[in-house]
Amino acid sequence: MPTADELINPRTTDLLASVMAAAGAAPATALRGCGTRLEGLTFSRRVTTVKEAVLADLPDAYPAFADVVRSALSRPEFTGWPTFPVNAAVAERALACHVFEPGLDLLAALTPRLTAEMAVRPFLREDLPRAMRPVLEWTSHPDHHVRRLASEGTRPRLPWAPRLTALVTDPAPALPVLDALYQDPSEYVRRSVANHLNDISHDHPDTAVATAARWLARPAPTTPALVRHGLRSLVKAGRPDALALLGHDPHIHVQVVGPDVRTPEVHLGEHLVFGYEITNTGSRKAHLVLDYVIHHRKANGTLTPKVFKLSTRSLAPGERWSAVRRHSFRELSTRRYHFGVHRVELQVNGRPHGLAAFTLGAPSDTALAGPDGTPDPHHEGAAR
C-alpha cells in the first residue's frame, strides 16, 4: 500500500500550486509553501494541510472559487492525488457559503480525476434528503465514475471515512441508488453496489437479504455474482436466509470429517496445517460454501472466532472432497496473537462441524513467515 509521502508530498503541492495559479489563483503562495510542512504527517493531516492552503489561495466567494476549480479541470495534469485535497476544499467552502447543489455538482465534475467519495459525505451529514436528490440523478450519468460516486459516497460504513450515522440507522434513503445501479454495465460501479449492500448487512441483515432477493427476481447476467459479493459477510456468519438465497441449503446432507490438525503445536511465523473431508450423503447435488473458523485466544484466556474462506463447491450424490489447508500465523500489525490453546472448526453452508485444538507458541528459531493464509495449490486435494 502506498505511503502518505507517496500520495501527498511536496511534488504534489508544487504541481497543484502551478495548476491553481494558471487557473486564476496566482500566485498560490500558500500552496507553494505548504510542502515543507508535510514531513512526518499522516495522510489525513497532509490532506488537511493542503486543503487549508487551497482555501487560503482561492477566492473566498464561492462562485469565484468554483470558477478557479473548473478552470483547473481543463488542465490534464490536474488529476490523481493532487485533486484529493481540492475535493475536501470544495465541500468545506460550499457548505460554509451555504451553496449546496452547486457544490455537489462540482464534486461530480471532479470525481473522474480521483474519487470524491469522501467529500460528498459532509453534504449527506448536513442535509440527507436534500443531498440524496442530486445523488440519485448521478445514477443515470454517462460517466461511470459519477455513477459509482452515487453508490460509494453513500456507503454507511465506507472504509477510512466517518460512518454516515443516519444511513447506518436507516439505509432506506440510499436503496433507490442501489436499485438504479445493480445492473450497471460497469463492473467498477457494480463492485461499489455490492460493497454498499455488504455495509447494510452489518446493521440490517433482513434489509440486505430482501434487497438481494428483489434483484435476483429481476437479474442481469451479472447479478448473481454481485449478490454473492454483497452478502459475503452474512454467508461467513452462517445466516440461513442469505445462504438459501444463494442456493446453499444449510440443512444439506453431508458427512464431514475433520478438521484433522497436522500441526498440533504452531509457532508464531509458522502455519497451522489441517485436513478435512466432505461427502455428499444426500440424493441430490449439494452446493456448498466451505469456511473454517479460527477461535483465537484473547488476553483473558477466552476464545473469539474469526471466519476464513475455504472454497465453494458442488458435489454430486455420493461424491467426496478432501483437501489440506495451511493457515499462516505470521505476525500482523492488525492482529495481536496470544499464546496458548486455540481451536479450529469447519463450517459448511453456515453450520459448524468438528472442533480441534492446537497450541500457538512463541516464534521458533526456524519459524519463517509464509503466505497469508490463501490456499496453497500444492496442498489442495481433489474431488474423487
Legacy VTK file of the C-alpha trace (Angstrom):
# vtk DataFile Version 3.0
C-alpha trace
ASCII
DATASET POLYDATA
POINTS 384 float
0.000 0.000 0.000
1.420 3.454 -0.879
2.723 5.567 1.989
1.445 9.022 2.869
4.606 10.517 1.379
3.983 8.744 -1.913
0.434 10.107 -2.168
0.683 13.684 -0.887
4.163 15.254 -0.928
5.950 18.484 -1.920
5.823 17.465 -5.586
2.030 17.212 -5.217
1.764 20.699 -3.744
4.141 22.223 -6.305
2.077 20.760 -9.146
-1.158 21.905 -7.512
0.235 25.410 -6.985
1.160 25.676 -10.670
-2.250 24.419 -11.785
-4.175 26.754 -9.487
-2.020 29.738 -10.362
-2.639 29.138 -14.056
-6.352 28.683 -13.342
-6.658 32.102 -11.674
-5.316 31.721 -8.142
-1.903 33.313 -8.783
0.485 33.415 -7.054
-0.772 30.428 -4.930
1.677 31.280 -2.154
0.036 29.081 0.490
0.237 26.019 -1.729
3.832 26.777 -2.711
4.808 26.974 0.937
2.873 24.085 2.475
5.007 21.291 1.007
7.724 21.926 3.583
5.234 21.275 6.406
4.231 17.769 5.317
7.211 15.842 6.692
6.154 13.388 9.414
2.415 13.980 8.951
-0.134 11.204 8.489
-2.085 11.032 5.240
-5.179 12.671 6.760
-3.121 15.524 8.214
-1.397 16.016 4.852
-4.787 16.269 3.147
-5.953 18.794 5.746
-2.775 20.884 5.395
-3.068 21.043 1.603
-6.823 21.651 1.773
-6.240 24.661 4.036
-3.677 26.005 1.576
-6.184 25.643 -1.268
-8.776 27.540 0.758
-6.218 30.268 1.519
-5.152 30.701 -2.110
-8.558 30.566 -3.817
-11.228 33.286 -3.598
-13.474 33.407 -0.523
-16.679 33.859 -2.522
-17.966 30.516 -3.772
-18.718 31.458 -7.420
-15.160 32.759 -7.955
-13.742 29.777 -6.027
-15.642 27.345 -8.254
-14.525 29.178 -11.402
-10.884 28.551 -10.497
-11.506 24.851 -9.804
-13.423 24.385 -13.053
-10.638 26.178 -14.945
-8.141 23.779 -13.347
-10.171 20.863 -14.707
-9.208 21.953 -18.217
-5.604 21.030 -17.447
-4.754 17.322 -17.943
-2.081 17.351 -15.213
-4.786 18.167 -12.647
-5.595 14.540 -11.892
-4.990 11.860 -9.262
-3.939 12.667 -5.706
-3.471 16.433 -6.226
-7.261 16.641 -6.631
-7.992 14.889 -3.325
-7.413 17.930 -1.049
-9.267 20.082 -3.586
-12.328 17.843 -3.209
-12.214 18.434 0.544
-11.792 22.191 -0.009
-14.838 22.264 -2.304
-17.013 20.635 0.356
-15.826 22.976 3.104
-16.138 26.170 1.058
-19.522 25.241 -0.454
-21.109 24.384 2.891
-19.583 27.442 4.595
-21.100 29.626 1.855
-24.438 27.747 2.039
-24.031 26.602 -1.556
-25.429 23.071 -1.634
-26.356 21.664 -5.058
-23.630 23.578 -6.959
-21.071 22.167 -4.531
-22.228 18.626 -5.253
-22.217 19.365 -8.983
-18.583 20.454 -8.757
-17.661 17.248 -6.912
-19.341 15.241 -9.676
-17.134 17.081 -12.183
-14.028 16.350 -10.076
-14.655 12.676 -9.330
-13.384 11.316 -12.695
-9.946 12.715 -11.767
-9.944 10.915 -8.389
-12.995 9.763 -6.490
-14.770 12.453 -4.462
-16.499 9.855 -2.258
-15.085 11.356 0.953
-16.026 14.926 0.045
-19.673 14.047 -0.648
-20.232 12.863 2.906
-20.329 16.294 4.634
-23.284 17.187 2.384
-25.059 13.960 3.379
-24.490 14.703 7.059
-25.647 18.298 6.642
-28.983 17.522 4.938
-29.524 13.927 3.858
-32.833 14.329 1.949
-31.553 17.359 0.060
-28.241 15.690 -0.827
-29.896 12.472 -1.982
-31.792 14.232 -4.782
-28.700 15.077 -6.896
-27.041 11.820 -5.815
-29.949 9.859 -7.288
-29.620 11.855 -10.518
-25.973 10.732 -10.740
-27.127 7.132 -11.221
-28.042 7.950 -14.838
-24.891 9.975 -15.572
-22.968 8.868 -18.703
-19.655 8.754 -16.784
-19.254 5.577 -14.736
-17.110 7.444 -12.187
-20.070 9.674 -11.351
-22.453 6.712 -11.176
-20.056 4.971 -8.791
-19.879 8.161 -6.701
-23.611 7.815 -6.056
-23.136 4.370 -4.516
-19.702 4.730 -2.916
-20.283 8.171 -1.432
-23.433 6.997 0.350
-21.935 3.811 1.812
-22.822 3.849 5.514
-19.523 2.180 6.522
-17.109 3.487 3.874
-13.560 2.450 4.926
-11.296 5.229 6.239
-14.255 7.605 6.494
-16.580 8.573 9.356
-19.749 6.500 9.285
-22.933 8.067 7.976
-24.928 7.609 11.162
-28.270 8.356 9.523
-27.753 5.645 6.893
-26.372 3.208 9.463
-29.610 3.694 11.399
-31.839 3.523 8.324
-30.408 2.530 4.920
-33.716 3.124 3.113
-32.832 6.572 1.647
-29.922 5.053 -0.309
-31.736 1.954 -1.582
-33.119 3.724 -4.704
-29.493 4.468 -5.667
-28.566 0.788 -5.402
-31.724 -0.294 -7.224
-30.769 2.008 -10.096
-27.201 0.695 -10.302
-27.186 -3.041 -9.576
-27.457 -3.810 -13.301
-24.933 -1.137 -14.312
-22.748 -2.127 -17.295
-19.585 -1.103 -15.401
-18.030 -3.695 -13.073
-16.442 -0.754 -11.222
-19.921 0.532 -10.348
-21.376 -2.895 -9.558
-18.490 -3.628 -7.184
-19.399 -0.491 -5.245
-23.052 -1.554 -5.135
-22.031 -4.947 -3.722
-19.830 -3.329 -1.090
-22.656 -0.952 -0.171
-25.006 -3.928 0.242
-22.400 -5.610 2.445
-22.245 -2.458 4.590
-26.018 -2.626 5.041
-25.829 -6.292 6.002
-23.807 -5.482 9.128
-26.616 -3.431 10.665
-29.749 -4.541 8.771
-29.317 -8.137 7.572
-33.024 -8.542 6.805
-32.927 -5.478 4.546
-29.802 -6.724 2.777
-31.299 -10.153 2.086
-34.635 -8.678 0.959
-32.837 -6.266 -1.382
-30.727 -9.053 -2.864
-33.828 -11.213 -3.341
-35.557 -8.384 -5.187
-32.576 -8.020 -7.524
-32.376 -11.752 -8.174
-36.052 -11.696 -9.142
-35.120 -9.293 -11.967
-31.493 -10.165 -12.679
-28.947 -9.178 -15.229
-26.346 -11.829 -16.106
-24.019 -10.108 -13.627
-26.492 -10.020 -10.715
-25.724 -13.394 -9.063
-22.038 -12.503 -8.734
-22.915 -9.073 -7.341
-25.260 -10.604 -4.758
-22.681 -13.192 -3.705
-20.180 -10.424 -3.037
-22.765 -8.221 -1.340
-23.907 -10.956 1.048
-20.419 -12.288 1.786
-20.414 -11.233 5.445
-23.794 -12.875 6.059
-22.597 -16.055 4.339
-19.482 -16.174 6.500
-21.682 -15.600 9.550
-23.821 -18.583 8.508
-27.013 -16.576 8.038
-29.522 -19.198 6.778
-31.665 -16.903 4.600
-28.594 -15.465 2.835
-27.217 -18.951 2.211
-30.575 -20.220 0.944
-30.936 -17.234 -1.395
-27.600 -18.181 -2.983
-28.640 -21.820 -3.349
-26.749 -23.193 -0.346
-29.100 -25.233 1.819
-27.942 -25.065 5.469
-29.629 -28.437 6.055
-27.920 -30.278 3.201
-26.992 -33.915 3.907
-23.218 -34.154 4.141
-20.703 -36.116 6.151
-17.813 -34.015 7.407
-14.554 -35.467 8.686
-12.139 -33.058 10.339
-10.565 -30.725 10.856
-7.655 -33.107 11.230
-4.896 -30.971 12.732
-1.472 -31.973 11.336
0.478 -29.367 13.354
-0.723 -29.567 16.976
1.997 -27.088 18.006
2.371 -23.970 15.871
4.935 -21.246 16.500
4.328 -17.625 15.556
5.611 -17.259 11.994
4.621 -20.814 11.050
1.471 -22.409 9.624
-1.385 -24.363 11.092
-1.983 -27.321 8.776
-5.224 -29.287 8.865
-7.049 -31.702 6.594
-10.746 -32.229 6.008
-13.096 -34.439 4.023
-16.680 -33.836 2.917
-19.050 -36.376 1.356
-22.446 -35.645 -0.125
-24.656 -38.275 1.525
-27.863 -36.899 0.027
-29.770 -37.823 -3.099
-29.301 -34.509 -4.932
-26.434 -32.274 -5.913
-25.023 -30.298 -2.976
-23.921 -26.690 -3.468
-21.503 -25.979 -0.649
-19.880 -22.909 0.867
-16.881 -24.131 2.846
-15.263 -21.964 5.508
-13.154 -22.526 8.575
-13.161 -20.724 11.899
-10.084 -19.972 13.968
-11.004 -19.440 17.612
-8.221 -17.058 18.645
-7.124 -16.892 22.250
-7.598 -13.496 23.901
-5.516 -11.957 26.678
-8.042 -13.081 29.315
-7.938 -16.681 28.086
-11.309 -16.697 26.341
-11.636 -17.503 22.639
-13.006 -15.285 19.876
-13.918 -16.666 16.409
-12.863 -15.358 13.004
-14.187 -16.953 9.811
-11.908 -17.610 6.807
-12.982 -18.775 3.355
-12.081 -22.243 2.114
-13.958 -22.904 -1.099
-17.268 -23.024 -2.916
-18.009 -26.460 -4.389
-20.772 -28.586 -5.846
-20.733 -32.323 -5.082
-22.845 -34.938 -6.833
-24.644 -37.531 -4.673
-22.020 -39.770 -3.127
-19.121 -37.565 -4.243
-16.321 -36.915 -1.763
-13.923 -33.971 -1.498
-10.779 -33.897 0.621
-8.099 -31.266 0.988
-5.391 -29.877 3.223
-5.273 -26.248 4.305
-2.377 -24.110 5.534
-3.215 -21.095 7.703
-0.455 -18.573 8.350
0.294 -17.285 11.825
2.815 -14.715 10.679
2.886 -11.505 12.670
0.422 -8.845 11.520
0.078 -5.218 12.526
-3.711 -5.674 12.509
-3.834 -8.618 14.904
-2.224 -9.357 18.246
-1.752 -13.035 18.990
-1.829 -14.536 22.477
-0.023 -17.796 23.084
-1.823 -20.895 24.317
-4.574 -23.223 23.174
-6.545 -22.164 20.079
-9.204 -24.074 18.168
-10.114 -24.611 14.528
-13.557 -25.549 13.236
-15.089 -26.250 9.837
-18.218 -24.515 8.580
-20.353 -25.953 5.771
-23.229 -23.818 4.497
-23.052 -21.866 7.719
-23.240 -24.885 10.025
-20.286 -25.773 12.289
-18.610 -29.174 12.012
-15.823 -30.527 14.164
-13.654 -28.657 16.636
-9.962 -29.365 17.084
-7.377 -27.794 19.349
-3.837 -26.667 18.647
-1.314 -24.651 20.619
0.204 -21.383 19.426
3.630 -20.595 20.852
6.395 -18.037 20.628
8.444 -17.884 17.420
10.967 -20.657 16.995
14.410 -20.159 15.535
13.262 -21.751 12.281
9.845 -20.090 12.009
9.524 -18.376 8.671
6.713 -16.072 7.630
4.822 -17.585 4.694
1.676 -16.954 2.666
-1.123 -15.006 4.260
-3.480 -17.953 4.584
-4.654 -18.212 0.983
-4.985 -21.750 -0.445
-1.721 -23.446 -1.374
-2.249 -25.318 -4.658
0.376 -27.870 -3.653
-1.716 -28.888 -0.653
-5.238 -28.817 -2.042
-6.834 -32.172 -2.693
-9.331 -33.119 -5.370
-12.844 -34.451 -5.511
-12.935 -38.183 -6.075
LINES 1 385
384 0 1 2 3 4 5 6 7 8 9 10 11 12 13 14 15 16 17 18 19 20 21 22 23 24 25 26 27 28 29 30 31 32 33 34 35 36 37 38 39 40 41 42 43 44 45 46 47 48 49 50 51 52 53 54 55 56 57 58 59 60 61 62 63 64 65 66 67 68 69 70 71 72 73 74 75 76 77 78 79 80 81 82 83 84 85 86 87 88 89 90 91 92 93 94 95 96 97 98 99 100 101 102 103 104 105 106 107 108 109 110 111 112 113 114 115 116 117 118 119 120 121 122 123 124 125 126 127 128 129 130 131 132 133 134 135 136 137 138 139 140 141 142 143 144 145 146 147 148 149 150 151 152 153 154 155 156 157 158 159 160 161 162 163 164 165 166 167 168 169 170 171 172 173 174 175 176 177 178 179 180 181 182 183 184 185 186 187 188 189 190 191 192 193 194 195 196 197 198 199 200 201 202 203 204 205 206 207 208 209 210 211 212 213 214 215 216 217 218 219 220 221 222 223 224 225 226 227 228 229 230 231 232 233 234 235 236 237 238 239 240 241 242 243 244 245 246 247 248 249 250 251 252 253 254 255 256 257 258 259 260 261 262 263 264 265 266 267 268 269 270 271 272 273 274 275 276 277 278 279 280 281 282 283 284 285 286 287 288 289 290 291 292 293 294 295 296 297 298 299 300 301 302 303 304 305 306 307 308 309 310 311 312 313 314 315 316 317 318 319 320 321 322 323 324 325 326 327 328 329 330 331 332 333 334 335 336 337 338 339 340 341 342 343 344 345 346 347 348 349 350 351 352 353 354 355 356 357 358 359 360 361 362 363 364 365 366 367 368 369 370 371 372 373 374 375 376 377 378 379 380 381 382 383
